Amino acid sequence: MSTELDLVPAGFVQAIEELPLVDHHVHGASAHDLSRKAFEEMITESDRPVPDWMTPFDSQLGFAILRHCAPALGLTAHCTPEEYLARRARLGADEVNRRLLTAAGVGHFLVETGYRGEELLGPSGMAEVSGVPADEVVRLETVAEQVAAGGCEAAAFAGRFAEALWERTRTARGLKTIAAYRCGLDFDPAPPDGAEVAEAAGRWLAEGGGRLTDPVLLRHLIWAGIERGLPLQFHIGYGDPDVDLRRSDPLLLRGLIERAEPSGTPLVLLHCYPYQRHAGFLAQAYPNVFFDVGLAVNYTGARSAAVVAESLEAAPFAKILYSSDAWGPAELHYLGAVLWRRAMARVLGGFVVEEEWSPEQAMKVAAMVGADNARRLYGLGPRS
């Protein structure tokens, strides 16, 4: 039985498979062996207990793991979850990580360390296991919460945060904000003044300075990030139930995008599902906007080619990036790369088969999105 990929020139498919990707937004792989319960909790975005009458393996992501990751661990494709997890346990976390991270074909990882980073491999650990460079992306909210935890007066917060941010980002390649989770993206786009920041900091610190959700302080962090000048990543759209999906549409950032445009700081929209077409519009309209469909590729599995195709509709190709947003099981790092390559081969190869694009144009776009755009944006240098 023929498939769509059978119609695509073999050399084009091979070239995409061999492209050393830049995973510009990723978290570390789990450094420890995982029980079935722990593994299943990491292959769903729900934070609720899994009912005993179902398994997250019965999903696009779960089926994709059994199809694509099983052979990488020495099993037949489409094995059972029990067979898969037993094989994973026999190999152990170190060997699973080594096999899957090296097989992903990533040439550079940009590792965001702000969420439960102590449970995962950091940039140096990712580099050691994968054999390729790994640099850090710093989460703004985590830096602010660390400043508060260290003891700080309200009037001194802005200065202390600026000092801490500079110190934490001396070698970082980018910044990230999760304002979509903390207050939604429909915030006032103007930078708050010093008095507003001090007043908001006073309220927050008086309450213990824990999880930062104050919109004034989040605006301050974002504008401090813009002034820092490193590419600033925004979580957009799909995520766990902590995010209000209605308030994570990237179109809500239009006012901020326009105000930030003179700074020249790149604003990078992550994941974007189901708003990938909205992100494409913004990337076309504004020179400071870039985006990916990261997390959505893994979670849409066999349907990921449709999501990737939509990301290519309106945006200039120089504004689109690749990421896996993998967190925890190395399956997600590997699978993000595999599914993205297959999607690009299908979508761009289809354009070639239909004689809408030349093979050279298709390979140029695959290389731009998979690696070259991120290398330019984050100052990684050209591919070797």
N, C-alpha and C positions, 0 to 999 in steps of 0.2 A: 504494500500500500504506500503510495507516495504521500509526502507531506509538503507543506508550504516551503520548508527549508530545502527540499529536494530540487525545487525550481530555481533556487538562488545559486549563482556561480560559486563553486566550491572554494575557490581562492578567496572570495570576499568573506565567506563564513569563517575560514581559517584565519584571515587577517584580523577579524574582530575577536576571535578566540584568543589570539596571541597578543592583543593590545594590552600593555601594562596600564591598568586603570589607576586613577587617583580617586580614592574613596574620601571625598572631602568632608564628609560628616559621618562619623562612626564612633562607637563607644568600644571599650575593651571587651575582649573575650573573657568568659568566666574562667577563673584560675583553679577552680575546684571541681571535683566530680559532682554530678547532679543526680538526685533521685528522680524517679518518674514524676512525682508531684512537682518538684522544683523545675524540671525541664518543661513540663506542660504549662506551668505558670509563665514561663518565659517565651512561649510561642503564641501568646494571645495578648492583646492590648487591654483586655478586661482586668480589673483589679479585684473582681469578685471571686469567691471560691468556685471551682469547677464542679458542677453537679455530678453526682455519681453515675448518672445515666448517659453521660456524654464524655467525649474526649476532644481536646483541641487538635488532635491529629486529624479529625474529621472536618477539615477546613482546607481552603486553597493553600495556605501555608503548610499545614500538616502533610497534605498529599505531595506538595512540592519537595518537602524534606525526604519523604520516602522514595520519591522518584529520582531526585538528583544527588542527595547527600549519601544515600545508602551505597551506591557504587563506589563513591570516594572512600568509604570505610570498609570496602571489601564485601559488600552484600549485593544481592540482586535488587534491581529496581522494583519498586512497589511491594517491598517486603512488609510484614506486619509491624506495628509499633513495638510489639513485644520483642520481636527479633532485632529491630533496630536498637532499642534501648539496651538490650542484653549485649550486643556487639559494642556499643558505645562504652558500657561499663567495663567490659573486658579490656578494651584499649586504654582506658583512663583518660582524664582530661588533657594531660600534656600531649599525648599522642594524637588525640582527636584535634586539638588546636593546631598541632604541627601540620597534620595532613590537610585540614580544611583551609587554614590561612595561607599555606603555600600554594594550594591548588586553586585558590581564588584568582590568582594572576594579578593581584593589585601591586602597583609599583610604588605607592606612597599612601600612607594612612594619615588622616588628620583626626585625631582622637579627642572627642569632647569628654572631659573628665568630671563634670559637675554632678552626675547622678549616681550615687552609690559606687563611686569610683574605687573605694577600698575593697570591694568584692571582685574587682576585675583587673585584668592586665592594664597597666598604664602604657603611655607611649613607648617607654623603653622596653617593657615586656612584649608589647606587640611587635616592635622591631626585632627583638631577639628571636621570637618564635617564627615570624614570617620571613626574616632575612631581608626586609626592605625598610626604608626610612619611615619613621612615624613621628609626627609633631603634634603639639597640643592646640586645642581650641578651648578657650576659657569661658566658663559660664558666668555672666555678670551677677546673677542673683546669688550664686554660691559665694562669690567674693564679698558681696555686701553682708551676707549672713555670717561670714567668718569675721568680718570687722565688728559686727554687733556682738558676737560671742566673745571677742577679746576684750570687751569693755570699751565704751565710747560715749561721750557726751553728745547730746543732740546737735549742739552748735558746731561740733567738730566733725560730725559724720561725713559731710561732703569732702572735706580735706583728707580725712583718713581713708575714705574710699578711693579717692584719686591716687593716693600714695600706694595703697594696696594693689589697685588695678595695674598701675605701672610696673610694680615689682613682679606681679604674677604673669605679666605678658611680655617680659623682656625677650623671651625666646618663642612666644606663641605665634601661631600663624593666623589666628582669627579669634573672634568673640562670638558668643551666642546669648540670646535672651529667650526665656520661656514666658514672656509677658502674656502670651495667648492662654497659658494655663493659669496665670496668677490674677489677671484682671480682665482678660479679653483684649482684642486689638482695637476696640472702639474708644480708645483713650484720647484725651486732648493731645494733639501732636506737638504743641509748643513746649519748649524746655521750661521747667519751673524755675522761679527765681530763688535766691538763697534763703529768703525768709520762709517760703513755702516748703523748701526742703528741710530746713531746721525744725519747723513745726511738725511736719509729717514724721521726721525721724524721732522727735520727742514722743509722739504717740506710739510709734512702733517699739521704741526701746523701753518705754514704760510698761508695755505689755509683755516684755521679755525678749524682744528682738528675735523671734523665731522665724517661721516661714514668712517671707516677704511678699505681701499681696497689695500693699498700698500703691494706688495708681500714681501718686505724685512721686514717690521714691522710684518706682519702676521707670517712669519717664526720665527721671534724673539719671538713672543707670544707663538707659538707652542713649541719651545725649552725651553722657561721658564716654560711652563706647564709640559713638560717631566721632567725637573729638579725638579719640585715641587713633583713629584712622585705619585700623585693621578691618578686614571684611567682617561685617556683623551679620550673623545668622539669626533668623527668626523662625521659631517653630510655627508652622501654618497647618491648619486642618487636622487631619486624622491623628488620633492619639488615644490615650486611656480616658476613662470617664471623668477624670479631673478637668478635662478641657471642655468648654462649651463650644461645640462645633459651629453654632450659629455666629459666635463672636470671634471666630478664628479665620474668617474669610480675608484673604490678603487685600481685597479692595478697600477694607477699612483702614489700611495703612497709607492710603493715597496722600493724605495731608502730610504725614511724616516724610514720605518719600520726596515730596516736592520741597519741603523745608530743608531736608538733608542734602538735596542735590548739589548745592554749591560747595559742600564740603568735599565732594569727590569720594566719600567713603562708600564702598560697595555694600549694598543691602542684599542679603542672600536669603531667599524664601525656601524653606525646607519642606519636603514631602507634598504639601499642597492639596492632596486628595481630600475631598472631591472637587477642589477648586483649581485644578491644574490649568484649566483654560483661563481662569481669571489671572493666575500668575503669569501665563504666557502673554496676556494683554499688557500687564504692567511691565514685563521685561521688554516688550516692544516699544512701549510708550516712553520709558524712562531709562536714561543711560546708566543710572546707578543701581538698577535692579537686575538680579540674576535669580535662577531658581533650579530646583530639581524635583523629582517625584520619588526620591529616596525610599522612605518607609513603605510607600504604596506598592512598590515592585514586589517585595517579599509577600505582602499580605494579599495581593491579588493573584499570585501564583500563575496558573495557566492562563489567566486573563490579563497578565501584566503587559502583554504587547499592546493591548488596547489603550492602557494608561500611557505607556511610552509614546504611542502614536499621537495621542491628544497633546502631549507636551511639545510635540514637534510642529503643531499646526500653525501657530501665530508668531511665536517668539523667534527672533534672530538666533541662528544656531550658535553664535558666539556667546550667548547669554544662558545656555543650558548646561548643567553639570550632572555628574554621576555621584550618587552616594547610596550606601546600603542602610544607614542608621542602625546597623546591627548593635545589639546590646545583649551580652551574656553568651548564649550558646554560639560556638564558632560556626554552626550551621548557617546562622543568619548572615555572617560575613561572606561565606562561600556562596550561599544561595543568591544573595543580592547580586553578586557579580555574574553568576550563571544565568539568572533570569534576565538581567539587563542585556547581556550579550545576545541571548536568544531573541529577545524582543527587538533589538536593533537589527539583527540579521533578517528577521521576518519583515519588519516595517521598511527599512531602507532597501533590503533586497527586493521587496515587492515593487518599490519604485523603479528599481533597475530592470526587473523582469517586464514591467509595464512600459519601459522605455521613457519614463518621465525623468529619470536621473541617469547620469552615466555612472559606471562603477567607480570612477575616480571621485566624483562628487559624493557618492555614498560613503566611501571610505574616509574622505576628508571630514565629513560631518561626524562619523563614528569616533574618529580620533579627537575631534574638537570636544565633543560632549564627554567622552570617556576619560580624557586626560588633559588635553592641551589647554582648555579653558580654565581649569582649576590651577594648572601650573602657572599660567599667566596671572590669574586673580590673586593667588596666595604667594606669589614670588618664589615658586619652587624651582624655576629654571626649566629649560627645555628637556624633553625626553632624551635619555642617552641611547 
